[in-house]
């Protein structure tokens, strides 16, 4: 967040702005130049902007002399791997066209500030504007370090600084992203959030579509739930949530259609098939944004020592066309606070798993026979493991009924 110390402050020196409708810009025209920036800062800043606009269209609203500034970030055109030109388009009161201010990267937190004129706003008139950035030519890079970034857009300064937009962006390879498991996910205490007791989500993943039902409470303490769906892009999804209201009870004979009311939107990053970091994001009538961090984990019904949830029959499926193998793991043969072992005595095979600190969730497992490794798994769910076999080819370990 903006309160954190950052790795330096960087400010672009030139921008292109244009009142009225934004015409198509010729190649190379009106792009930003950043001669005063350190190359390290320029690389991170510009490519974070590029991936932000690739990931989605983000809307922000900020107060400017009593009138609302409206901004939309869009690529000018899409490339095959990165977006070489960024268009920041919008409308503002005449005389209040914003400029791109400080842009700062602190680990996975990217802060973007829009600066507004302090005077000269004409509230009754509106002007279109466009700010252009060419990150590829300015930085000479291909991509940011591969990870998920938390992007904050601010306006104002000092005590008047306001968060006006928040989004997650994923610059990592989609092929490396975990596949989330469908089921109940509950809030847990995390590094940047406490557990919201009694709240959670039901997540259903089919093909590339993620559906979420968010279970929680209203400001008065009444139970409430929101739902929505969106495509999963790599590790992240952005879901606009809605809430049904004024419906009828189960035994009503009328069948009146309930009202659909907009709710917050959900930004969710999957850390593994059973762990996620999420943010509930809402804005008020003035455009101020709140982002509530939530740490989520999928819940298993099994109880007992660590590893109990993975007892049962599993089939190893090599994706290179090799033979499948069936294993039947009994109750944990050994376990401690950091790991557990399951054994299939009939096949002399063991499954050794490492636990996420302070949980009974596994995040890495090795399948072995004697001293030989059969497969290593870096994506561990309750019903599916994904990893690599001894020959380096992809393999999956799938739960099957007994």
C-alpha positions in Angstrom: 0.0 0.0 0.0 1.0 3.7 -0.3 2.0 3.8 3.4 4.9 1.5 2.8 8.4 2.8 2.1 9.0 2.6 -1.6 12.1 1.8 -3.7 12.4 5.4 -4.9 10.1 7.9 -6.6 10.1 8.2 -10.4 8.3 10.8 -12.5 7.9 10.8 -16.3 8.9 14.0 -17.9 6.6 14.3 -20.9 3.0 13.4 -21.7 0.6 13.8 -24.5 -2.8 15.3 -23.7 -5.5 16.2 -26.1 -8.9 17.9 -25.5 -11.9 16.5 -27.2 -12.2 13.0 -28.7 -9.0 11.1 -28.8 -7.9 10.4 -32.5 -5.7 7.5 -33.4 -2.1 8.4 -32.9 0.5 7.7 -35.6 3.2 5.2 -34.7 5.9 6.9 -32.6 4.0 10.1 -32.0 3.2 11.6 -28.6 5.0 8.9 -26.6 6.6 9.5 -23.3 10.3 10.0 -22.8 11.9 9.3 -19.4 15.6 10.4 -19.6 15.8 11.3 -15.9 14.7 7.9 -14.6 17.0 5.2 -13.4 16.7 2.2 -15.8 15.7 -0.1 -12.9 12.8 2.2 -12.0 11.8 2.7 -15.6 11.6 -1.0 -16.3 9.4 -1.8 -13.4 7.1 1.2 -13.7 6.4 1.1 -17.5 5.9 -2.6 -17.8 3.6 -2.7 -14.8 1.5 -0.1 -16.6 1.6 -2.2 -19.7 0.4 -5.4 -18.0 -2.2 -3.4 -16.0 -3.9 -2.4 -19.2 -3.5 -5.8 -20.8 -5.2 -7.5 -17.9 -8.3 -5.4 -17.9 -10.0 -2.1 -18.3 -9.8 -0.2 -15.0 -12.1 2.7 -14.1 -11.3 5.4 -11.5 -13.0 8.4 -10.2 -11.5 11.4 -8.3 -12.9 14.6 -7.1 -11.5 17.7 -8.9 -12.9 21.1 -7.7 -16.2 19.4 -6.9 -16.5 17.6 -10.2 -15.7 14.0 -11.0 -12.7 12.9 -13.0 -13.3 9.7 -15.0 -10.4 7.7 -16.4 -10.1 4.5 -18.4 -6.9 2.7 -19.1 -6.7 0.9 -22.4 -4.0 -0.3 -24.8 -3.7 1.6 -28.0 -3.1 -1.8 -29.7 -2.3 -5.2 -28.5 1.0 -7.0 -29.2 1.6 -10.7 -29.1 3.4 -10.6 -25.7 3.2 -7.1 -24.4 1.3 -4.0 -25.2 3.8 -1.6 -26.8 1.6 1.5 -26.4 -0.6 2.5 -23.5 -3.5 4.9 -23.9 -4.8 6.6 -20.7 -8.2 8.0 -21.9 -10.9 9.8 -20.0 -12.9 12.9 -19.5 -12.5 15.7 -16.9 -13.8 19.2 -16.3 -12.2 21.6 -18.8 -9.0 22.9 -17.3 -8.7 19.9 -14.9 -7.0 17.3 -17.2 -4.8 15.1 -15.0 -1.2 14.3 -15.6 0.7 11.1 -14.7 2.6 11.9 -11.5 4.9 9.7 -9.4 4.9 5.9 -10.1 6.6 3.7 -7.5 7.3 0.0 -7.3 7.8 -1.5 -3.8 8.1 -5.3 -4.2 4.7 -6.5 -5.4 3.0 -3.1 -4.8 2.8 -0.6 -7.7 1.5 2.9 -6.9 0.5 5.3 -9.6 -0.4 8.9 -8.8 -2.5 11.2 -11.0 -1.9 14.8 -10.4 -4.7 17.4 -10.9 -4.6 21.2 -11.5 -5.3 23.2 -8.3 -7.3 25.8 -10.1 -9.0 26.7 -13.4 -11.5 23.8 -13.5 -14.7 24.6 -15.4 -17.3 22.4 -13.8 -20.0 22.9 -16.5 -17.7 21.8 -19.4 -15.9 18.5 -19.9 -12.9 17.7 -22.1 -11.6 14.3 -23.3 -8.0 13.6 -22.8 -5.4 11.0 -23.7 -2.0 10.3 -22.1 0.4 8.1 -24.1 3.2 5.9 -22.9 5.5 3.7 -24.9 7.1 1.4 -22.4 9.0 -0.9 -24.8 11.0 1.9 -26.4 11.5 3.8 -23.1 12.8 0.8 -21.1 14.1 -1.6 -23.7 12.7 -4.6 -21.8 10.4 -7.4 -22.6 8.6 -8.0 -19.3 8.4 -7.4 -15.6 9.6 -10.0 -13.2 7.0 -12.8 -13.3 4.6 -12.4 -10.4 1.3 -10.9 -9.4 1.3 -7.1 -8.7 -1.1 -5.1 -6.5 -1.7 -1.9 -8.4 -3.0 1.2 -6.5 -4.0 4.4 -8.3 -4.0 7.6 -6.2 -4.9 11.2 -6.6 -4.3 14.2 -4.3 -1.3 14.8 -2.0 -0.4 14.6 1.7 -3.5 14.1 3.9 -5.7 14.6 0.9 -4.4 11.6 -1.0 -7.1 9.1 -2.0 -7.1 5.6 -3.4 -9.3 5.7 -6.5 -8.6 2.3 -8.1 -7.1 -1.1 -7.1 -6.4 -4.1 -9.3 -4.3 -7.3 -9.4 -2.2 -8.0 -12.5 -0.3 -11.2 -13.3 2.9 -11.0 -15.4 3.8 -14.7 -15.0 3.3 -17.4 -17.6 -0.3 -18.7 -17.6 0.9 -22.2 -18.1 2.5 -22.1 -14.6 -0.6 -20.9 -12.8 -2.3 -23.3 -10.3 -5.7 -24.7 -11.1 -8.0 -23.8 -8.2 -10.1 -26.6 -6.8 -13.9 -26.2 -6.6 -15.4 -26.3 -3.1 -15.7 -24.2 0.1 -13.0 -21.7 0.9 -12.8 -20.0 4.3 -11.0 -16.9 5.5 -7.9 -17.4 7.5 -5.6 -15.0 9.4 -2.9 -13.8 7.1 0.2 -11.5 7.0 -1.8 -8.5 6.0 -5.3 -9.4 7.2 -7.1 -10.9 10.2 -9.6 -13.6 9.7 -13.2 -12.4 9.1 -14.8 -15.0 11.4 -17.7 -16.8 9.8 -17.0 -15.6 6.3 -15.9 -17.5 3.2 -16.6 -18.4 -0.4 -17.9 -21.1 -2.5 -15.7 -21.3 -5.7 -16.5 -23.4 -8.8 -14.0 -23.6 -11.6 -15.1 -25.0 -15.0 -13.0 -24.7 -18.2 -11.6 -21.2 -17.8 -14.5 -19.7 -15.9 -14.5 -19.0 -12.2 -17.8 -18.6 -10.3 -17.8 -17.2 -6.7 -20.4 -17.0 -4.0 -19.1 -14.7 -1.2 -20.6 -15.4 2.2 -20.5 -12.7 4.9 -22.5 -10.2 6.8 -24.0 -6.7 6.2 -22.9 -3.7 8.3 -25.9 -4.5 10.6 -24.7 -8.1 11.1 -27.3 -9.7 8.9 -26.1 -12.7 6.8 -25.6 -11.8 3.2 -24.0 -13.2 0.1 -22.8 -12.0 -3.3 -22.1 -13.9 -6.4 -20.6 -13.5 -9.9 -18.3 -15.1 -12.4 -15.4 -14.2 -14.7 -12.6 -15.8 -16.7 -9.5 -16.8 -14.8 -6.5 -15.1 -16.4 -3.3 -16.9 -15.2 -3.3 -16.7 -11.4 -5.9 -13.9 -11.0 -9.5 -13.2 -11.6 -11.6 -10.0 -11.3 -15.2 -10.7 -10.6 -18.0 -8.1 -10.4 -20.3 -9.3 -7.7 -24.1 -8.7 -7.4 -26.6 -9.3 -4.7 -30.2 -10.5 -4.9 -32.8 -8.6 -2.8 -36.5 -8.5 -2.2 -37.0 -12.1 -3.0 -39.5 -14.6 -1.6 -39.1 -17.5 0.8 -38.8 -21.1 -0.3 -42.5 -21.8 0.3 -44.0 -18.8 -1.5 -46.4 -19.6 -4.3 -46.0 -16.3 -6.2 -42.5 -16.6 -7.7 -41.7 -12.9 -8.1 -38.3 -12.1 -9.7 -36.0 -10.6 -7.0 -34.1 -7.4 -7.6 -30.4 -7.5 -8.7 -28.2 -5.0 -6.8 -24.5 -4.3 -7.6 -22.0 -5.2 -5.0 -18.3 -4.9 -4.5 -15.9 -6.6 -6.9 -13.5 -9.4 -6.0 -9.8 -9.5 -6.9 -8.4 -13.0 -6.3 -4.9 -14.4 -6.7 -4.5 -18.2 -6.4 -1.3 -19.2 -4.6 -2.0 -22.9 -5.0 -5.0 -25.1 -5.8 -6.1 -24.7 -2.2 -4.8 -21.3 -1.1 -5.6 -17.8 -2.3 -5.1 -14.1 -1.5 -8.2 -12.1 -2.3 -9.4 -8.4 -2.0 -13.0 -7.2 -1.8 -13.0 -3.8 -3.4 -15.7 -1.2 -3.2 -16.1 2.6 -4.0 -18.4 5.3 -2.6 -20.2 8.0 -4.5 -17.2 10.3 -4.4 -15.0 7.7 -6.0 -13.0 6.7 -2.8 -12.0 3.0 -3.0 -11.5 0.5 -0.1 -9.7 -2.8 -0.6 -10.2 -5.4 2.1 -7.5 -8.1 2.1 -8.7 -11.7 2.7 -6.5 -14.9 3.0 -8.5 -17.9 1.9 -7.9 -21.7 2.0 -10.0 -24.6 0.8 -11.6 -26.6 3.6 -11.4 -30.4 3.8 -13.9 -32.4 5.7 -11.3 -34.9 7.0 -10.1 -34.6 10.6 -7.1 -36.2 12.3 -3.3 -35.9 11.9 -1.7 -34.0 9.1 -2.0 -36.0 5.9 -5.4 -37.6 6.7 -7.1 -35.6 3.9 -5.0 -37.4 1.3 -5.6 -41.0 2.5 -7.2 -43.1 -0.3 -6.7 -44.4 -3.8 -4.8 -42.3 -6.4 -3.8 -42.9 -10.0 -0.6 -41.5 -11.5 -1.2 -40.2 -15.0 1.9 -39.3 -17.2 1.0 -36.8 -19.8 3.6 -38.2 -22.2 1.5 -41.3 -22.8 3.2 -43.5 -20.3 1.4 -46.2 -18.3 -0.9 -45.1 -15.5 -0.2 -46.6 -12.0 -2.7 -47.0 -9.1 -1.7 -46.4 -5.4 -3.6 -46.9 -2.2 -2.3 -44.7 0.6 -3.1 -45.7 4.2 -3.2 -43.4 7.3 -0.1 -41.2 7.8 2.9 -43.4 8.7 4.7 -40.4 10.2 4.1 -36.7 10.6 5.3 -33.6 12.4 4.6 -29.8 12.3 6.3 -29.5 8.9 5.6 -32.6 6.9 3.8 -36.0 6.7 4.3 -39.3 4.9 1.7 -41.7 3.4 2.7 -45.2 2.4 1.3 -47.7 -0.1 2.8 -50.9 1.4 1.7 -53.2 -1.4 3.7 -51.2 -3.9 6.4 -50.1 -1.6 5.7 -46.5 -2.5 5.7 -43.4 -0.3 4.3 -39.9 -0.6 6.2 -37.3 1.4 4.6 -33.8 1.6 5.7 -30.5 3.1 3.1 -28.4 5.0 2.5 -24.7 4.7 3.7 -23.2 8.0 1.0 -23.2 10.6 -1.5 -25.2 8.5 -2.4 -28.7 7.5 -2.2 -27.7 3.8 0.5 -29.3 1.7 2.3 -27.2 -0.9 4.9 -29.7 -2.2 5.1 -33.5 -2.4 7.4 -36.2 -3.7 6.3 -39.7 -4.8 9.1 -42.3 -4.5 9.7 -46.0 -4.6 12.7 -47.0 -2.4 15.4 -44.5 -3.1 14.1 -43.6 -6.5 11.9 -40.5 -7.2 8.8 -41.2 -9.3 7.5 -37.6 -9.4 7.7 -34.2 -7.7 4.6 -32.2 -7.3 4.6 -28.4 -6.8 0.8 -27.9 -7.2 -1.0 -29.9 -4.5 -4.7 -30.0 -4.1 -7.1 -32.2 -2.2 -8.1 -34.1 -5.3 -5.3 -33.4 -7.8 -1.5 -33.0 -7.8 0.4 -31.6 -10.8 4.2 -31.9 -11.3 7.0 -33.6 -13.1 8.1 -37.2 -13.5 11.6 -38.4 -13.1 12.1 -37.8 -16.8 10.9 -34.2 -16.6 7.6 -34.8 -18.3 4.3 -33.5 -16.8 2.4 -35.9 -14.6 -0.8 -35.7 -12.5 -1.8 -37.7 -9.4 -5.6 -37.9 -9.3 -7.9 -39.2 -6.5 -10.2 -42.0 -7.5 -13.1 -43.6 -5.5 -12.4 -46.9 -3.8 
